[in-house]
Amino acid sequence: MKKELEAAKTKPSPRDLFHTPILRKRICLLSIVKFLSLLAGSGLGLHLQHLGPNIILLQFLFGAVAIPASFVGHFVLNHVGRRVGQQVILSLRGICILTAIFVPEEIQTVRISMATVGGAVSYLCYALYQLHANELLPTSLRSTAIAAIGLTSNMGLFLAPLFMMLEIYSASLPWIIYGSCSILSAFIVFLLPETKDQPLPESIYDIKNDRDNTMSWNWPGTTNCLSPDTSSD
């Protein structure tokens, strides 16, 4: 209780973001996931003219499919979890991008369908990521951490159009990069902990305490201070 009171009275600073190894790891992983996700999503959204002859139709389909996708996202959050949900959605977007670009241009229906699904799940990618990031970061440093993550990860927004310059070597190469980045970000999410039905960290002390409790539960020969005492039985 003394440590919690001291943490509540201490004014947080940007240096506290790198105060503990577990918080540094979370910030780095969240930055990489957001960078790769923005790179794939921006590349898909900015170059729709390469996936279908009618951009207006694709935009309309994006908006129409995003409505039922929102209900699917609600189910994913409540039943599957944050980490698994992100992995499924990010992988699905990457598969849709790769499928759309490798399908022959004569089969426009399949290309448009894959592009529509990929664009619709992009909304879910951003929503699931934002919720997962907010639940992983302590309340006292959340806004500062989100700003630091955005400072580095938003580079994906600027690099996404530049990858289309690789079309001079291969017309499919930029799309392979976009799809691969989305699938790669799904694997990186696996390194982050699950936050569904878990208490939110209020301060750095809560993250330290969570790590200490996890280690005491996992390592043999150690005793968790929060476990009931059964020695008197």
Backbone as CSV, one residue per row, in Angstrom:
resi,resn,N_x,N_y,N_z,CA_x,CA_y,CA_z,C_x,C_y,C_z
1,MET,0.825,-1.210,0.000,0.000,0.000,0.000,0.856,1.255,0.000
2,LYS,1.987,1.200,0.705,2.879,2.355,0.695,3.417,2.620,-0.702
3,LYS,3.815,1.549,-1.399,4.332,1.727,-2.757,3.264,2.276,-3.693
4,GLU,2.026,1.828,-3.525,0.956,2.328,-4.372,0.687,3.806,-4.095
5,LEU,0.721,4.209,-2.817,0.503,5.614,-2.483,1.632,6.485,-3.017
6,GLU,2.868,6.006,-2.908,3.995,6.765,-3.447,3.902,6.895,-4.963
7,ALA,3.475,5.817,-5.638,3.328,5.880,-7.093,2.226,6.839,-7.504
8,ALA,1.147,6.915,-6.698,0.044,7.831,-7.027,0.456,9.288,-6.845
9,LYS,1.341,9.568,-5.868,1.768,10.937,-5.621,2.860,11.392,-6.578
10,THR,3.572,10.446,-7.189,4.670,10.806,-8.084,4.132,11.253,-9.429
11,LYS,4.592,12.372,-9.909,4.164,12.883,-11.209,4.906,12.128,-12.308
12,PRO,4.201,11.499,-13.220,4.874,10.716,-14.266,5.594,11.613,-15.261
13,SER,6.661,11.104,-15.844,7.443,11.823,-16.840,7.706,10.885,-18.019
14,PRO,8.073,11.434,-19.188,8.352,10.567,-20.336,9.466,9.556,-20.078
15,ARG,10.362,9.855,-19.156,11.432,8.898,-18.858,10.911,7.615,-18.244
16,ASP,9.729,7.697,-17.608,9.165,6.513,-16.978,8.721,5.459,-17.989
17,LEU,8.595,5.857,-19.256,8.211,4.889,-20.282,9.237,3.778,-20.420
18,PHE,10.474,4.071,-20.127,11.546,3.097,-20.276,12.131,2.722,-18.916
19,HIS,11.283,2.861,-17.879,11.750,2.609,-16.520,11.875,1.127,-16.219
20,THR,10.993,0.329,-16.779,11.008,-1.106,-16.508,11.169,-1.879,-17.816
21,PRO,11.811,-3.028,-17.775,11.998,-3.822,-19.010,10.681,-4.256,-19.638
22,ILE,9.687,-4.626,-18.818,8.428,-5.117,-19.377,7.675,-4.004,-20.087
23,LEU,7.765,-2.766,-19.578,7.102,-1.647,-20.247,7.832,-1.276,-21.531
24,ARG,9.153,-1.330,-21.515,9.920,-1.080,-22.741,9.570,-2.097,-23.816
25,LYS,9.442,-3.350,-23.414,9.106,-4.403,-24.374,7.724,-4.158,-24.983
26,ARG,6.759,-3.784,-24.154,5.411,-3.551,-24.661,5.377,-2.378,-25.640
27,ILE,6.080,-1.311,-25.315,6.076,-0.142,-26.188,6.738,-0.470,-27.523
28,CYS,7.834,-1.198,-27.485,8.516,-1.566,-28.735,7.646,-2.474,-29.596
29,LEU,7.019,-3.468,-28.987,6.187,-4.393,-29.757,4.950,-3.688,-30.311
30,LEU,4.331,-2.824,-29.504,3.158,-2.085,-29.983,3.529,-1.149,-31.132
31,SER,4.722,-0.566,-31.068,5.169,0.318,-32.147,5.367,-0.459,-33.443
32,ILE,5.964,-1.645,-33.344,6.198,-2.453,-34.545,4.881,-2.929,-35.143
33,VAL,3.959,-3.372,-34.277,2.668,-3.853,-34.772,1.910,-2.733,-35.477
34,LYS,1.893,-1.554,-34.876,1.171,-0.440,-35.493,1.849,0.012,-36.778
35,PHE,3.171,0.010,-36.803,3.898,0.395,-38.012,3.551,-0.530,-39.174
36,LEU,3.620,-1.832,-38.943,3.323,-2.795,-40.004,1.852,-2.753,-40.408
37,SER,0.974,-2.567,-39.416,-0.453,-2.526,-39.716,-0.816,-1.292,-40.528
38,LEU,-0.264,-0.132,-40.165,-0.533,1.087,-40.930,0.064,1.006,-42.328
39,LEU,1.225,0.384,-42.442,1.844,0.237,-43.758,0.953,-0.589,-44.694
40,ALA,0.420,-1.696,-44.177,-0.437,-2.540,-45.000,-1.777,-1.870,-45.282
41,GLY,-2.399,-1.294,-44.244,-3.703,-0.677,-44.429,-3.660,0.543,-45.324
42,SER,-2.630,1.372,-45.173,-2.503,2.564,-46.017,-2.189,2.181,-47.456
43,GLY,-1.342,1.169,-47.638,-1.047,0.722,-48.996,-2.276,0.208,-49.712
44,LEU,-3.149,-0.486,-48.967,-4.384,-0.979,-49.578,-5.344,0.161,-49.891
45,GLY,-5.502,1.089,-48.961,-6.476,2.159,-49.150,-6.081,3.204,-50.176
46,LEU,-4.781,3.423,-50.360,-4.323,4.469,-51.268,-4.212,4.029,-52.718
47,HIS,-4.263,2.727,-52.963,-4.027,2.238,-54.324,-5.124,1.283,-54.766
48,LEU,-6.364,1.691,-54.522,-7.485,0.851,-54.918,-7.619,0.743,-56.431
49,GLN,-7.107,1.743,-57.141,-7.255,1.717,-58.602,-6.529,0.538,-59.233
50,HIS,-5.607,-0.080,-58.493,-4.895,-1.238,-59.024,-5.667,-2.538,-58.821
51,LEU,-6.715,-2.503,-57.998,-7.445,-3.724,-57.677,-8.802,-3.818,-58.360
52,GLY,-9.278,-2.742,-58.928,-10.577,-2.780,-59.587,-10.744,-1.593,-60.507
53,PRO,-11.572,-1.720,-61.523,-11.740,-0.623,-62.479,-12.581,0.522,-61.947
54,ASN,-13.399,0.276,-60.940,-14.313,1.296,-60.427,-13.979,1.581,-58.963
55,ILE,-13.298,2.701,-58.721,-12.895,3.048,-57.359,-14.103,3.415,-56.515
56,ILE,-15.080,4.089,-57.118,-16.271,4.494,-56.371,-17.020,3.260,-55.862
57,LEU,-17.097,2.231,-56.688,-17.753,0.994,-56.264,-17.009,0.349,-55.099
58,LEU,-15.691,0.333,-55.176,-14.906,-0.249,-54.083,-15.100,0.522,-52.786
59,GLN,-15.117,1.850,-52.858,-15.329,2.652,-51.660,-16.711,2.393,-51.071
60,PHE,-17.701,2.273,-51.934,-19.053,1.972,-51.448,-19.098,0.605,-50.772
61,LEU,-18.446,-0.378,-51.363,-18.430,-1.721,-50.770,-17.682,-1.731,-49.444
62,PHE,-16.604,-0.944,-49.355,-15.870,-0.836,-48.097,-16.795,-0.389,-46.978
63,GLY,-17.548,0.680,-47.249,-18.448,1.198,-46.221,-19.581,0.252,-45.891
64,ALA,-20.105,-0.442,-46.916,-21.220,-1.369,-46.685,-20.781,-2.578,-45.863
65,VAL,-19.598,-3.112,-46.158,-19.124,-4.302,-45.446,-18.618,-3.940,-44.054
66,ALA,-18.200,-2.692,-43.856,-17.698,-2.288,-42.542,-18.783,-2.348,-41.476
67,ILE,-20.060,-2.214,-41.866,-21.153,-2.252,-40.885,-21.288,-3.637,-40.264
68,PRO,-21.448,-4.717,-41.056,-21.488,-6.043,-40.411,-20.150,-6.430,-39.783
69,ALA,-19.053,-5.888,-40.307,-17.751,-6.195,-39.704,-17.660,-5.658,-38.288
70,SER,-18.350,-4.568,-38.000,-18.350,-4.013,-36.647,-18.996,-4.983,-35.660
71,PHE,-20.070,-5.647,-36.081,-20.708,-6.630,-35.215,-19.796,-7.838,-35.005
72,VAL,-19.074,-8.222,-36.046,-18.111,-9.313,-35.896,-17.008,-8.921,-34.917
73,GLY,-16.557,-7.673,-34.991,-15.542,-7.211,-34.062,-16.020,-7.234,-32.627
74,HIS,-17.294,-6.917,-32.396,-17.849,-6.987,-31.043,-17.819,-8.414,-30.521
75,PHE,-18.158,-9.375,-31.364,-18.105,-10.783,-30.961,-16.673,-11.220,-30.669
76,VAL,-15.743,-10.784,-31.512,-14.340,-11.164,-31.332,-13.812,-10.639,-30.006
77,LEU,-14.140,-9.391,-29.675,-13.642,-8.797,-28.441,-14.183,-9.509,-27.208
78,ASN,-15.446,-9.898,-27.238,-16.080,-10.464,-26.051,-15.844,-11.960,-25.883
79,HIS,-15.570,-12.667,-26.950,-15.476,-14.117,-26.855,-14.088,-14.670,-27.200
80,VAL,-13.409,-14.065,-28.130,-12.112,-14.597,-28.561,-10.965,-13.990,-27.769
81,GLY,-11.012,-12.690,-27.547,-9.926,-12.020,-26.848,-9.210,-11.034,-27.725
82,ARG,-8.417,-10.186,-27.113,-7.727,-9.127,-27.844,-6.605,-9.678,-28.711
83,ARG,-5.768,-10.536,-28.128,-4.588,-11.008,-28.849,-4.972,-11.933,-30.001
84,VAL,-5.790,-12.934,-29.726,-6.201,-13.859,-30.775,-7.028,-13.137,-31.832
85,GLY,-7.875,-12.208,-31.392,-8.681,-11.459,-32.350,-7.831,-10.658,-33.320
86,GLN,-6.798,-10.003,-32.796,-5.895,-9.260,-33.674,-5.166,-10.182,-34.636
87,GLN,-4.727,-11.327,-34.145,-4.011,-12.248,-35.013,-4.889,-12.724,-36.164
88,VAL,-6.138,-13.028,-35.877,-7.047,-13.503,-36.921,-7.331,-12.399,-37.933
89,ILE,-7.627,-11.191,-37.451,-8.001,-10.089,-38.340,-6.813,-9.644,-39.183
90,LEU,-5.643,-9.517,-38.583,-4.459,-9.098,-39.331,-4.068,-10.141,-40.381
91,SER,-4.141,-11.404,-40.003,-3.823,-12.458,-40.967,-4.832,-12.478,-42.109
92,LEU,-6.113,-12.273,-41.779,-7.144,-12.263,-42.814,-6.915,-11.129,-43.803
93,ARG,-6.541,-9.952,-43.304,-6.274,-8.839,-44.212,-5.086,-9.146,-45.119
94,GLY,-4.022,-9.709,-44.563,-2.871,-10.045,-45.392,-3.201,-11.075,-46.450
95,ILE,-4.000,-12.084,-46.083,-4.390,-13.104,-47.051,-5.259,-12.506,-48.152
96,CYS,-6.149,-11.589,-47.780,-7.010,-10.939,-48.780,-6.183,-10.119,-49.771
97,ILE,-5.184,-9.406,-49.271,-4.342,-8.599,-50.163,-3.572,-9.494,-51.129
98,LEU,-2.968,-10.546,-50.606,-2.186,-11.443,-51.459,-3.075,-12.173,-52.463
99,THR,-4.276,-12.562,-52.030,-5.187,-13.256,-52.941,-5.661,-12.332,-54.051
100,ALA,-5.986,-11.078,-53.687,-6.502,-10.127,-54.677,-5.481,-9.828,-55.763
101,ILE,-4.215,-9.782,-55.405,-3.213,-9.392,-56.402,-2.807,-10.569,-57.271
102,PHE,-2.938,-11.803,-56.776,-2.525,-12.960,-57.566,-3.670,-13.569,-58.383
103,VAL,-4.891,-13.126,-58.120,-6.014,-13.595,-58.941,-5.931,-12.929,-60.307
104,PRO,-6.129,-13.653,-61.392,-6.074,-13.030,-62.724,-7.065,-11.884,-62.869
105,GLU,-6.691,-10.876,-63.660,-7.529,-9.706,-63.841,-8.859,-10.042,-64.503
106,GLU,-8.931,-11.155,-65.200,-10.183,-11.537,-65.832,-11.255,-11.887,-64.810
107,ILE,-10.839,-12.329,-63.632,-11.797,-12.703,-62.577,-11.956,-11.495,-61.651
108,GLN,-12.618,-10.468,-62.133,-12.755,-9.234,-61.374,-13.606,-9.412,-60.124
109,THR,-14.549,-10.325,-60.159,-15.425,-10.515,-58.998,-14.637,-10.959,-57.770
110,VAL,-13.713,-11.887,-57.971,-12.911,-12.376,-56.848,-11.961,-11.286,-56.361
111,ARG,-11.360,-10.559,-57.269,-10.437,-9.484,-56.880,-11.159,-8.410,-56.067
112,ILE,-12.330,-8.011,-56.538,-13.081,-6.982,-55.825,-13.556,-7.503,-54.461
113,SER,-13.960,-8.761,-54.410,-14.421,-9.336,-53.142,-13.289,-9.379,-52.119
114,MET,-12.106,-9.810,-52.546,-10.973,-9.871,-51.637,-10.539,-8.478,-51.183
115,ALA,-10.537,-7.529,-52.121,-10.184,-6.156,-51.765,-11.191,-5.558,-50.797
116,THR,-12.469,-5.883,-50.984,-13.511,-5.367,-50.091,-13.365,-5.927,-48.687
117,VAL,-13.156,-7.226,-48.593,-12.981,-7.841,-47.277,-11.724,-7.295,-46.591
118,GLY,-10.635,-7.153,-47.355,-9.408,-6.612,-46.776,-9.574,-5.191,-46.279
119,GLY,-10.285,-4.360,-47.036,-10.517,-2.991,-46.594,-11.442,-2.909,-45.397
120,ALA,-12.447,-3.794,-45.353,-13.394,-3.770,-44.233,-12.727,-4.199,-42.929
121,VAL,-11.914,-5.246,-42.986,-11.270,-5.710,-41.754,-10.180,-4.753,-41.297
122,SER,-9.756,-3.823,-42.166,-8.773,-2.835,-41.741,-9.316,-1.973,-40.610
123,TYR,-10.628,-1.674,-40.658,-11.237,-0.920,-39.568,-11.152,-1.697,-38.262
124,LEU,-11.379,-2.999,-38.335,-11.286,-3.824,-37.142,-9.851,-3.900,-36.623
125,CYS,-8.893,-3.912,-37.531,-7.484,-3.947,-37.112,-7.148,-2.753,-36.234
126,TYR,-7.558,-1.575,-36.669,-7.252,-0.370,-35.910,-8.000,-0.350,-34.576
127,ALA,-9.259,-0.781,-34.583,-10.045,-0.764,-33.352,-9.500,-1.748,-32.326
128,LEU,-9.199,-2.973,-32.767,-8.661,-3.974,-31.853,-7.300,-3.569,-31.324
129,TYR,-6.472,-2.999,-32.182,-5.148,-2.566,-31.729,-5.268,-1.478,-30.666
130,GLN,-6.121,-0.490,-30.902,-6.240,0.619,-29.972,-6.719,0.143,-28.611
131,LEU,-7.683,-0.773,-28.608,-8.182,-1.292,-27.337,-7.110,-2.102,-26.614
132,HIS,-6.408,-2.952,-27.347,-5.370,-3.774,-26.732,-4.245,-2.910,-26.173
133,ALA,-3.841,-1.879,-26.927,-2.766,-0.997,-26.460,-3.172,-0.245,-25.203
134,ASN,-4.408,0.243,-25.148,-4.869,0.977,-23.968,-4.893,0.094,-22.726
135,GLU,-5.196,-1.183,-22.909,-5.258,-2.088,-21.763,-3.885,-2.592,-21.335
136,LEU,-2.894,-2.464,-22.194,-1.546,-2.903,-21.842,-0.740,-1.816,-21.147
137,LEU,-1.078,-0.558,-21.378,-0.295,0.557,-20.858,-0.906,1.084,-19.564
138,PRO,-0.082,1.500,-18.604,-0.618,2.024,-17.339,-1.361,3.340,-17.547
139,THR,-2.377,3.557,-16.731,-3.224,4.739,-16.885,-2.433,6.030,-16.737
140,SER,-1.497,6.069,-15.807,-0.753,7.301,-15.537,0.143,7.715,-16.698
141,LEU,0.520,6.762,-17.563,1.425,7.054,-18.681,0.799,6.726,-20.031
142,ARG,-0.497,6.489,-20.053,-1.115,5.982,-21.279,-1.028,6.993,-22.421
143,SER,-1.395,8.234,-22.154,-1.383,9.237,-23.226,0.034,9.492,-23.724
144,THR,0.995,9.525,-22.814,2.385,9.727,-23.212,2.902,8.546,-24.021
145,ALA,2.549,7.341,-23.600,2.989,6.154,-24.323,2.358,6.074,-25.711
146,ILE,1.068,6.394,-25.817,0.394,6.369,-27.118,1.033,7.382,-28.065
147,ALA,1.403,8.557,-27.531,2.063,9.565,-28.367,3.432,9.089,-28.831
148,ALA,4.191,8.444,-27.934,5.509,7.934,-28.308,5.389,6.826,-29.346
149,ILE,4.397,5.952,-29.196,4.190,4.894,-30.172,3.802,5.471,-31.528
150,GLY,2.900,6.471,-31.507,2.485,7.087,-32.762,3.610,7.817,-33.470
151,LEU,4.546,8.369,-32.697,5.655,9.100,-33.293,6.506,8.220,-34.192
152,THR,6.680,6.973,-33.809,7.516,6.058,-34.590,6.702,5.227,-35.586
153,SER,5.531,4.769,-35.139,4.762,3.858,-35.988,4.084,4.560,-37.155
154,ASN,3.808,5.855,-37.023,3.145,6.566,-38.122,4.043,6.718,-39.346
155,MET,5.288,6.317,-39.235,6.142,6.304,-40.416,5.603,5.357,-41.480
156,GLY,4.800,4.389,-41.050,4.181,3.498,-42.021,3.257,4.222,-42.979
157,LEU,2.625,5.309,-42.502,1.760,6.099,-43.370,2.549,6.778,-44.484
158,PHE,3.772,7.192,-44.180,4.585,7.889,-45.171,5.296,6.918,-46.121
159,LEU,5.618,5.734,-45.622,6.351,4.782,-46.449,5.433,3.987,-47.378
160,ALA,4.144,3.859,-47.017,3.232,3.047,-47.821,3.171,3.496,-49.276
161,PRO,3.024,4.798,-49.594,2.987,5.179,-51.022,4.309,4.948,-51.741
162,LEU,5.419,5.021,-50.989,6.723,4.890,-51.637,6.982,3.473,-52.141
163,PHE,6.358,2.492,-51.499,6.582,1.115,-51.928,6.005,0.845,-53.312
164,MET,5.051,1.682,-53.751,4.503,1.486,-55.092,5.526,1.797,-56.177
165,MET,6.615,2.457,-55.816,7.683,2.694,-56.783,8.359,1.395,-57.201
166,LEU,8.163,0.346,-56.401,8.760,-0.949,-56.737,8.044,-1.628,-57.892
167,GLU,6.966,-1.011,-58.381,6.270,-1.584,-59.530,7.141,-1.658,-60.775
168,ILE,8.182,-0.832,-60.830,9.059,-0.880,-62.003,9.806,-2.207,-62.094
169,TYR,9.940,-2.893,-60.961,10.580,-4.201,-60.940,9.560,-5.332,-61.080
170,SER,8.427,-5.192,-60.396,7.367,-6.194,-60.479,6.060,-5.550,-60.036
171,ALA,5.000,-5.785,-60.800,3.712,-5.187,-60.465,3.132,-5.751,-59.177
172,SER,3.517,-6.943,-58.806,2.985,-7.579,-57.602,3.834,-7.329,-56.370
173,LEU,5.054,-6.829,-56.550,5.974,-6.697,-55.416,5.445,-5.785,-54.309
174,PRO,4.901,-4.598,-54.591,4.378,-3.772,-53.493,3.262,-4.461,-52.715
175,TRP,2.388,-5.166,-53.426,1.275,-5.837,-52.758,1.752,-7.023,-51.932
176,ILE,2.795,-7.680,-52.379,3.374,-8.758,-51.567,3.915,-8.196,-50.254
177,ILE,4.519,-7.015,-50.332,5.040,-6.381,-49.116,3.902,-5.988,-48.190
178,TYR,2.821,-5.408,-48.748,1.688,-5.015,-47.911,1.064,-6.223,-47.215
179,GLY,0.820,-7.276,-47.982,0.216,-8.467,-47.386,1.133,-9.145,-46.379
180,SER,2.427,-9.201,-46.672,3.377,-9.831,-45.757,3.505,-9.040,-44.464
181,CYS,3.471,-7.714,-44.556,3.562,-6.886,-43.348,2.367,-7.118,-42.438
182,SER,1.181,-7.266,-43.018,-0.004,-7.519,-42.198,0.089,-8.873,-41.500
183,ILE,0.547,-9.899,-42.222,0.682,-11.229,-41.610,1.798,-11.229,-40.566
184,LEU,2.893,-10.516,-40.847,3.991,-10.450,-39.879,3.551,-9.775,-38.585
185,SER,2.741,-8.724,-38.691,2.258,-8.054,-37.484,1.394,-8.988,-36.646
186,ALA,0.684,-9.929,-37.297,-0.119,-10.898,-36.544,0.770,-11.799,-35.694
187,PHE,1.932,-12.182,-36.196,2.857,-13.000,-35.417,3.457,-12.215,-34.254
188,ILE,3.709,-10.927,-34.453,4.295,-10.120,-33.381,3.299,-9.916,-32.253
189,VAL,2.004,-9.836,-32.581,0.984,-9.685,-31.542,1.028,-10.851,-30.564
190,PHE,1.460,-12.011,-31.020,1.550,-13.194,-30.148,2.499,-12.953,-28.972
191,LEU,3.457,-12.043,-29.122,4.409,-11.765,-28.049,3.835,-10.859,-26.966
192,LEU,2.660,-10.281,-27.206,2.018,-9.413,-26.229,1.075,-10.233,-25.357
193,PRO,0.878,-9.846,-24.094,-0.020,-10.602,-23.220,-1.486,-10.334,-23.539
194,GLU,-2.333,-11.271,-23.161,-3.780,-11.118,-23.317,-4.321,-10.234,-22.188
195,THR,-5.248,-9.356,-22.506,-5.794,-8.428,-21.504,-7.281,-8.641,-21.264
196,LYS,-7.904,-9.591,-21.935,-9.330,-9.827,-21.736,-9.586,-10.325,-20.314
197,ASP,-10.534,-9.674,-19.623,-10.918,-10.021,-18.252,-9.761,-9.865,-17.267
198,GLN,-8.795,-9.026,-17.595,-7.672,-8.758,-16.715,-7.772,-7.331,-16.167
199,PRO,-7.294,-7.088,-14.939,-7.347,-5.723,-14.396,-6.419,-4.783,-15.156
200,LEU,-6.859,-3.540,-15.324,-6.053,-2.558,-16.027,-4.935,-2.050,-15.127
201,PRO,-3.711,-1.914,-15.632,-2.621,-1.350,-14.824,-2.817,0.150,-14.634
202,GLU,-2.769,0.590,-13.410,-2.943,2.012,-13.117,-1.626,2.769,-13.106
203,SER,-0.539,2.078,-12.768,0.771,2.726,-12.672,1.848,1.722,-13.053
204,ILE,3.087,2.194,-13.073,4.216,1.310,-13.366,4.336,0.225,-12.304
205,TYR,3.963,0.563,-11.080,4.034,-0.420,-10.006,3.136,-1.620,-10.291
206,ASP,1.972,-1.376,-10.900,1.070,-2.482,-11.220,1.693,-3.424,-12.243
207,ILE,2.435,-2.868,-13.208,3.104,-3.718,-14.192,4.207,-4.529,-13.534
208,LYS,4.958,-3.889,-12.625,5.995,-4.615,-11.897,5.375,-5.720,-11.052
209,ASN,4.278,-5.385,-10.362,3.629,-6.353,-9.483,3.069,-7.514,-10.277
210,ASP,2.516,-7.220,-11.454,1.982,-8.279,-12.304,3.083,-9.221,-12.762
211,ARG,4.240,-8.658,-13.080,5.360,-9.499,-13.506,5.878,-10.347,-12.353
212,ASP,5.971,-9.741,-11.163,6.460,-10.487,-10.011,5.507,-11.627,-9.660
213,ASN,4.195,-11.345,-9.718,3.232,-12.400,-9.407,3.291,-13.522,-10.424
214,THR,3.472,-13.166,-11.698,3.568,-14.181,-12.738,4.783,-15.071,-12.528
215,MET,5.911,-14.456,-12.185,7.123,-15.229,-11.967,6.971,-16.135,-10.748
216,SER,6.317,-15.628,-9.684,6.167,-16.438,-8.489,5.232,-17.617,-8.714
217,TRP,4.250,-17.445,-9.620,3.369,-18.561,-9.939,4.051,-19.583,-10.841
218,ASN,4.902,-19.122,-11.751,5.445,-20.018,-12.766,6.670,-20.784,-12.284
219,TRP,7.478,-20.148,-11.444,8.721,-20.801,-11.055,8.463,-21.791,-9.917
220,PRO,8.958,-23.016,-10.060,8.770,-23.985,-8.971,9.591,-23.602,-7.759
221,GLY,9.071,-23.941,-6.592,9.791,-23.654,-5.366,9.556,-22.274,-4.823
222,THR,8.667,-21.469,-5.474,8.376,-20.133,-4.996,6.951,-20.083,-4.497
223,THR,6.657,-19.117,-3.645,5.354,-18.970,-3.033,4.773,-17.630,-3.398
224,ASN,3.564,-17.611,-3.867,2.886,-16.375,-4.209,2.300,-15.772,-2.960
225,CYS,2.584,-14.472,-2.741,2.107,-13.808,-1.550,0.598,-13.634,-1.568
226,LEU,-0.032,-13.754,-2.752,-1.473,-13.587,-2.831,-2.224,-14.911,-2.745
227,SER,-1.507,-16.038,-2.738,-2.154,-17.327,-2.679,-2.564,-17.635,-1.255
228,PRO,-3.650,-18.383,-1.037,-4.088,-18.690,0.330,-3.098,-19.617,1.025
229,ASP,-2.985,-19.433,2.325,-2.069,-20.230,3.137,-2.761,-21.524,3.550
230,THR,-2.236,-22.613,3.060,-2.836,-23.913,3.349,-1.954,-24.742,4.257
231,SER,-0.929,-24.133,4.835,-0.006,-24.913,5.667,-0.651,-25.365,6.955
232,SER,-1.736,-24.664,7.407,-2.344,-25.023,8.665,-3.316,-26.182,8.544
233,ASP,-3.616,-26.619,7.276,-4.567,-27.723,7.095,-3.952,-29.042,7.529
